[in-house]
């Protein structure tokens, strides 16, 4: 089987570690609406939980354990968006709509089977472009899924669309058992939409301006309703564009909730002149980390929010936050000859996660209950940056982290609220100093950074910046550690030993994903 | 009369091939190309040339 990824590398331990023994009686369940694991089975229809529990994009918990793969079989698109330019194809770039290689359905199938053999965490196959998966009649998309379903029926199928052609394909989507569909909806008012979409191609002609935005909006809403009425889970993606649709996204959240969307993913605009997009060239800025978080917080209570999106490429492979696409290029796949599919390793891995899960839910709830009991609710929540490579553990060295996961922990519990990339840009400078400054600006709103290990020099710099480096929870679970830290933090705060770190902001880093850091 | 594709601007997305009512477009040497003897410019079929209307790179133009 060759180079099977070791589970140790995910769990960060020498052996599969059983979840900490926790008396289940101590778990009082969710104490508030901001329950730590907001996407657990406790607050979900069992049928829905069954669908999402192994899907890294639809379940925040699953994203610590499961990998997805996008196959780039759908290059054609039927609309133009002001944040998109697919002509630019730097192989080091990471953003939706960009790929290095376009695949035929046959090549895609072979690639999927090859990846499934190497990565037992793989649970989902998505088609997200690089154009629109349903443009050009969705021919390649459905051909790929048809073949895949026969060869590897245990993999979940998932597609992503702008919604324009969606109503024409809902029947086919249902027929292929595609039970996860993502629609990108940036506006529910054509007055807003016209500033985002210069044109669409619909009913054999090109539409522009208000007409285009109106048709797109109507088709999106119709498609969304048709999917949800069939029980297909819909995630809505929205790009947050300051000054254009930022406040309006509250309306979008309400509108898609009313139509039964399962999850709302508000993503920051990726905008760089080097990408050649309209927004990039006209200087439209993206939001800051706190602007994005503030909007997401305002939407709480509406459709559940996805905060763990990595805005990955249309050919990404691996856990969210990593891309192993380079290991599976077309040349390498072609050289492999016939690839057999054996789901045994994946089955073993899924069983392991299933066993670990039950204990995890109880342990988190217990740790949360303890904080609720001991910390007064006047203490402001804090943000903590975590270096992790998966498995819900603090298992990455500070200097090796390509991203930090951000947890908000307060008197009501701990929850994942986002991630910050700290890899370098292909156009950017280099050098250790720059790299450390990149990290500091990306996690500047955090009170602490949890790591498996950290060197003396970066430690001093972190402390000087007011961010406490913490390695005493190395290889422990993230949420429990965050809660323990918060209890201690609250105590130190009450003794006047430390100051609170409110009002800081951080920079959202987008652009080229180079998977390396000094 | 016929349309042509400026190969240097073509992103090879294939949107035009799917829309052409005459099957005049095919993939050749890294880009799509229009067979001028089959292309009708969509006259009598649609209000506008379908390839030009859907092309994201605006590279389908009158020959």
Contacts between the chains, C-beta under 8 A, distances in Angstrom:
chain1	res1	chain2	res2	distance
A	75	B	11	7.3
A	75	B	12	6.9
A	75	B	13	4.0
A	75	B	14	6.0
A	76	B	13	4.6
A	76	B	14	5.0
A	76	B	15	3.7
A	76	B	18	6.2
A	76	B	54	7.9
A	77	B	13	6.8
A	77	B	15	6.5
A	77	B	56	5.8
A	78	B	15	7.1
A	78	B	54	6.7
A	80	B	56	6.2
A	86	B	11	6.1
A	86	B	13	7.2
A	86	B	56	6.8
A	87	B	11	5.6
A	87	B	57	6.5
A	102	B	12	7.2
A	131	B	13	5.6
A	131	B	15	7.1
A	131	B	56	7.8
A	135	B	15	6.3
A	135	B	18	7.5
A	136	B	14	6.1
A	136	B	15	5.9
A	136	B	17	7.6
A	136	B	18	3.5
A	136	B	19	7.8
A	137	B	18	6.1
A	139	B	18	7.1
A	201	B	15	7.8
A	201	B	19	7.8
A	201	B	53	5.8
A	201	B	54	4.4
A	204	B	19	7.8
A	204	B	46	5.0
A	204	B	47	7.6
A	204	B	50	6.4
A	204	B	53	7.6
A	205	B	46	7.2
A	205	B	47	5.9
A	205	B	48	5.8
A	205	B	53	5.9
A	206	B	48	6.9
A	206	B	53	4.2
A	206	B	54	7.4
